[in-house]
Amino acid sequence: MKHIYYLGGSPCAGKSTIAEMIAKKYGFQYFKVDELLIDFITRGSEDGDKWLKYISEMSLDQLWLRDPIELNEEELLTYEKLFPYFISELDKLDRNTPIITEGAAFLPRLVNKLGVDKTHYVCMVPSRDFQIHHFKKRLPIWINNYLSSCSDKEKAFNNWMERDVLFALSASEQARELNYATLVVDGSKNLDENLLFIESLFKLL
């Protein structure tokens, strides 16, 4: 694992952008977990995991028109179920070239079980205001596309936002417990400054 660098945390913190910048600047391989979520939920369901089968069959109303606290707990459980699939796919990559990987799936408690060093992991989370401000810019797109079949689109979106706020708190709390670094993205620093923080922690400079 010493040639793998992880960006975990929650949505809207800039993990993908930072990972792409590091991959380009240092010639690293880039492994994007989010692109595999649906495939691995399907695979897990086919492998007999009852929880993954259950969520794969949910309607959008069943998924989003519920208590955000429950939604967060389920999200944490889902990533725990999917984690072995992500690691199995990661293991297929060429280890002769360093790897930068990112995604909310890389929760501190999960990567800690792999023995990931403190200089190879950063938990990136947005502040509440930063997250909601930036997601609201995408609101028409989400409502017209992803949430189009919801019976209450506004409630679904608000539950989604609150779920992600709670997820960020869960991730940062785990990082604090395990002494992993956390970068809170609130707009006070620009992208280059955030990149510099992560490069320094990863000892790439």
C-alpha positions in Angstrom: 0.0 0.0 0.0 3.0 2.3 0.2 2.6 3.5 -3.4 -1.1 4.3 -3.1 -2.4 7.7 -1.9 -6.0 8.0 -0.8 -8.4 11.0 -0.8 -11.4 10.1 1.3 -14.2 12.2 2.9 -17.5 13.4 1.5 -18.9 14.8 -1.7 -18.3 18.4 -2.9 -14.9 18.7 -1.3 -12.9 18.6 -4.6 -11.4 15.1 -4.2 -11.7 14.4 -7.9 -10.2 17.7 -9.0 -7.2 17.3 -6.6 -6.7 13.6 -7.7 -6.7 14.6 -11.3 -4.1 17.3 -10.6 -1.8 15.0 -8.7 -2.1 12.3 -11.4 -1.2 14.8 -14.1 1.6 16.5 -12.2 3.3 13.3 -11.0 2.4 10.8 -13.6 0.3 8.7 -11.1 -2.4 6.3 -12.1 -5.8 7.6 -11.1 -8.4 5.2 -9.7 -11.9 6.8 -9.4 -14.1 4.8 -7.1 -17.4 6.5 -7.8 -17.4 5.3 -11.4 -17.7 1.7 -10.1 -20.4 2.1 -7.4 -23.3 0.9 -9.4 -21.4 -2.0 -10.9 -20.2 -3.2 -7.5 -23.7 -2.8 -5.9 -24.9 -5.0 -8.7 -22.1 -7.5 -8.2 -22.6 -7.6 -4.5 -26.3 -8.2 -4.9 -25.5 -11.1 -7.3 -23.0 -12.4 -4.8 -25.8 -12.8 -2.3 -25.4 -9.7 -0.1 -29.0 -9.0 1.1 -28.3 -5.4 2.0 -26.8 -4.5 -1.5 -29.7 -6.3 -3.1 -32.2 -4.3 -1.0 -30.8 -0.9 -1.9 -30.4 -1.8 -5.6 -34.1 -2.3 -5.8 -35.1 0.9 -4.0 -37.2 3.5 -5.8 -36.0 7.1 -5.5 -38.9 7.8 -3.1 -37.8 4.9 -1.0 -34.3 6.1 -1.1 -34.5 9.8 -0.4 -37.8 10.5 1.3 -36.6 9.3 4.7 -34.8 10.6 7.7 -31.3 11.9 6.8 -29.9 10.2 9.9 -31.0 6.9 8.7 -29.7 7.7 5.2 -26.3 8.4 6.6 -26.1 5.2 8.6 -27.1 3.3 5.5 -24.5 5.1 3.4 -21.8 4.1 5.9 -23.0 0.5 5.9 -23.1 0.4 2.1 -19.5 1.6 1.8 -18.4 -1.0 4.3 -20.1 -3.7 2.2 -18.5 -2.4 -1.0 -15.0 -1.8 0.3 -13.6 -5.3 -0.5 -14.7 -4.9 -4.1 -12.9 -1.6 -4.4 -9.7 -3.0 -2.9 -9.9 -6.0 -5.1 -10.1 -3.7 -8.2 -7.3 -1.5 -6.8 -5.1 -4.6 -6.5 -5.3 -5.2 -10.2 -3.4 -2.0 -11.0 0.3 -1.9 -11.9 2.1 -1.3 -8.6 5.2 -0.1 -10.4 3.5 3.3 -10.9 2.1 5.1 -7.8 -1.6 5.4 -7.6 -3.9 8.3 -6.5 -7.4 7.1 -5.6 -10.3 9.0 -4.3 -13.9 8.6 -3.2 -16.3 8.8 -0.2 -15.9 5.0 0.0 -12.4 5.5 1.5 -13.6 6.1 5.0 -10.9 6.5 7.7 -11.9 3.4 9.6 -11.8 1.3 6.5 -8.5 2.4 5.2 -7.0 2.1 8.7 -7.8 -1.6 8.6 -5.5 -1.8 5.6 -2.7 -0.3 7.6 -2.6 2.9 5.4 0.0 5.3 6.7 -0.9 8.7 8.0 1.1 10.3 5.1 -0.9 8.5 2.5 -4.5 9.5 3.4 -6.4 12.7 3.7 -10.1 13.1 4.6 -11.5 16.0 2.6 -14.9 17.4 3.7 -16.7 20.6 2.7 -18.2 22.9 5.3 -22.0 22.8 5.4 -22.4 26.2 3.8 -19.8 25.4 1.0 -21.5 22.1 0.2 -25.0 23.5 0.0 -24.0 26.6 -1.9 -22.3 24.5 -4.6 -24.9 21.8 -4.8 -27.6 24.3 -5.2 -26.0 25.5 -8.4 -26.7 22.0 -9.8 -30.3 21.8 -8.4 -32.1 22.2 -11.7 -29.9 19.5 -13.3 -30.5 17.1 -10.4 -34.3 17.7 -10.4 -34.7 17.5 -14.1 -32.6 14.4 -14.4 -31.7 12.2 -11.4 -34.6 13.2 -9.1 -37.2 13.5 -11.9 -39.2 10.5 -10.8 -39.4 11.6 -7.1 -42.9 12.5 -5.8 -41.3 15.4 -3.7 -38.2 16.6 -5.4 -37.5 19.4 -3.0 -37.7 17.2 0.0 -35.5 14.5 -1.6 -32.9 17.1 -2.5 -32.9 18.6 1.1 -32.6 15.1 2.6 -29.8 14.3 0.3 -27.9 17.5 1.3 -28.5 16.8 5.0 -27.3 13.2 4.6 -24.1 14.4 3.0 -23.6 16.9 5.9 -24.0 14.1 8.4 -21.7 11.9 6.3 -19.0 14.6 6.4 -19.3 14.8 10.1 -19.0 11.0 10.4 -15.9 10.9 8.1 -14.1 13.7 9.9 -14.9 12.2 13.3 -13.4 8.9 12.2 -10.3 10.7 10.9 -9.9 12.5 14.2 -10.2 9.3 16.2 -7.6 7.6 14.1 -5.3 10.7 13.8 -5.7 11.0 10.0 -5.4 14.5 8.5 -8.6 16.3 7.6 -8.9 19.1 5.1 -12.1 21.2 5.6 -12.9 22.9 2.3 -14.9 26.1 3.0 -13.8 28.4 0.2 -11.2 30.3 2.4 -8.4 28.7 0.4 -8.1 28.3 -3.3 -7.5 25.0 -5.2 -3.8 25.5 -5.4 -3.5 26.0 -1.7 -5.5 22.8 -1.0 -3.3 20.9 -3.5 -0.2 22.2 -1.7 -1.6 21.0 1.7 -2.1 17.5 0.3 1.2 17.4 -1.6 3.0 18.3 1.6 1.2 15.7 3.7 1.8 13.1 1.1 5.5 14.2 1.0 5.4 14.6 -2.7 7.3 17.9 -2.7 
